[in-house]
Amino acid sequence: MEIISALPVTIVFVAIFALIQIPMTVAVGLRRLQTDVQFMDGGDNILLQRMRAHGNFTETVPIALLAMAAAELAGAPQILLLAGGIALLLGRMLHYATIVTTGFGIGRAIGMLLTLSSLVLFPGFVLFKTAGLGF
């Protein structure tokens, strides 16, 4: 089975998130060059914010995309996949923007709620489908 035909929605989101991670990684690297801090954060608050924003993205996106792929393979409706993928995308962008600008705030909380919604939605669908319930 060709991957494009098996996971047409998930692979689009994988590509989008991979491209989004590039400027996040570059932002950390550029700050390291500016501060000459090659390891950890060296007490630089801006570097710390960028590292945590990038790290949190890297910690949550892969498992959410795996869960999305599992849901798509389990037969999730396209609308569910799109809703969860868009929630994840908006959540990660809002969370990142809040961390690198103020470090805290309502944007960070809303970003996490949107992210967690996809982390509940996708595996929830898979577990319900596997148990023969609903959908």
C-alpha positions as CSV (number, residue, x, y, z in Angstrom):
1,M,0.0,0.0,0.0
2,E,1.4,3.3,-1.0
3,I,1.8,5.8,1.9
4,I,0.1,8.6,0.1
5,S,-3.0,6.6,-0.4
6,A,-2.9,5.1,3.1
7,L,-2.4,8.4,5.0
8,P,-3.3,11.3,2.7
9,V,-4.2,13.7,5.5
10,T,-1.5,12.8,8.0
11,I,1.4,13.1,5.5
12,V,0.3,16.7,4.7
13,F,0.5,17.6,8.4
14,V,3.8,15.8,8.8
15,A,5.2,17.9,6.0
16,I,3.8,21.2,7.5
17,F,5.2,20.5,11.0
18,A,8.6,19.5,9.6
19,L,8.8,22.8,7.7
20,I,7.7,24.7,10.8
21,Q,10.4,23.1,12.9
22,I,13.2,24.5,10.7
23,P,12.8,28.2,11.7
24,M,12.4,27.1,15.4
25,T,15.7,25.2,15.2
26,V,17.4,28.1,13.4
27,A,16.2,30.6,16.0
28,V,18.0,28.6,18.7
29,G,21.1,28.3,16.7
30,L,21.3,32.0,15.8
31,R,20.8,32.9,19.5
32,R,23.7,30.5,20.4
33,L,25.9,32.3,17.8
34,Q,24.9,35.7,19.2
35,T,25.6,34.8,22.8
36,D,28.4,32.3,22.2
37,V,26.6,29.8,24.4
38,Q,27.1,26.4,22.9
39,F,25.5,24.2,25.6
40,M,22.5,24.8,27.9
41,D,21.2,28.3,28.1
42,G,24.2,30.1,29.8
43,G,21.7,32.2,31.8
44,D,20.4,33.9,28.6
45,N,16.6,34.3,29.0
46,I,16.0,34.7,25.3
47,L,17.9,31.5,24.5
48,L,16.1,29.7,27.3
49,Q,12.7,30.8,25.9
50,R,13.6,29.7,22.4
51,M,15.0,26.4,23.6
52,R,11.8,25.6,25.6
53,A,9.5,26.7,22.8
54,H,11.5,24.4,20.4
55,G,11.7,21.6,22.9
56,N,8.0,21.7,23.7
57,F,7.2,21.6,20.0
58,T,9.6,18.6,19.6
59,E,8.1,16.8,22.6
60,T,4.5,17.0,21.6
61,V,4.3,17.1,17.8
62,P,5.7,13.6,17.0
63,I,3.4,11.7,19.3
64,A,0.4,13.7,18.1
65,L,1.3,12.9,14.5
66,L,1.8,9.2,15.3
67,A,-1.7,9.2,16.9
68,M,-3.1,11.0,13.9
69,A,-1.6,8.3,11.6
70,A,-3.1,5.6,13.8
71,A,-6.5,7.3,13.6
72,E,-6.3,7.6,9.9
73,L,-5.3,4.0,9.5
74,A,-8.2,3.0,11.8
75,G,-10.6,4.8,9.4
76,A,-11.1,8.2,11.1
77,P,-13.3,10.5,9.0
78,Q,-11.4,13.2,7.2
79,I,-13.2,15.9,9.1
80,L,-11.9,14.5,12.4
81,L,-8.4,14.3,11.0
82,L,-8.5,17.9,9.7
83,A,-10.1,19.3,12.9
84,G,-7.5,17.6,15.1
85,G,-4.6,18.5,12.7
86,I,-5.7,22.2,12.6
87,A,-6.1,22.2,16.4
88,L,-2.6,20.8,16.8
89,L,-1.2,23.3,14.3
90,L,-2.9,26.3,15.9
91,G,-2.1,25.1,19.4
92,R,1.6,24.6,18.6
93,M,1.9,28.0,16.9
94,L,0.1,29.9,19.7
95,H,2.2,28.1,22.3
96,Y,5.4,28.8,20.6
97,A,4.6,32.5,19.9
98,T,3.7,33.0,23.5
99,I,6.8,31.4,25.0
100,V,9.2,33.3,22.7
101,T,7.5,36.6,23.3
102,T,6.4,36.8,26.9
103,G,7.2,33.3,28.3
104,F,3.8,32.9,29.8
105,G,0.2,34.0,29.3
106,I,-3.2,32.9,28.1
107,G,-1.8,32.0,24.6
108,R,0.4,29.4,26.1
109,A,-2.6,27.8,28.0
110,I,-4.9,27.9,24.9
111,G,-2.1,26.5,22.8
112,M,-1.7,23.6,25.2
113,L,-5.5,23.0,25.3
114,L,-5.6,22.8,21.5
115,T,-2.6,20.5,21.5
116,L,-4.1,18.2,24.1
117,S,-7.4,18.1,22.3
118,S,-5.7,16.4,19.4
119,L,-3.8,14.1,21.8
120,V,-7.2,13.0,23.2
121,L,-9.1,13.0,19.9
122,F,-6.8,10.8,17.8
123,P,-6.0,8.0,20.3
124,G,-9.6,8.2,21.6
125,F,-10.9,7.4,18.1
126,V,-8.5,4.5,17.8
127,L,-9.5,3.0,21.2
128,F,-13.2,3.4,20.5
129,K,-12.8,1.9,17.0
130,T,-10.7,-1.0,18.4
131,A,-13.3,-1.7,21.1
132,G,-16.0,-1.7,18.5
133,L,-17.7,1.4,19.9
134,G,-19.2,4.2,17.9
135,F,-18.0,5.8,14.7
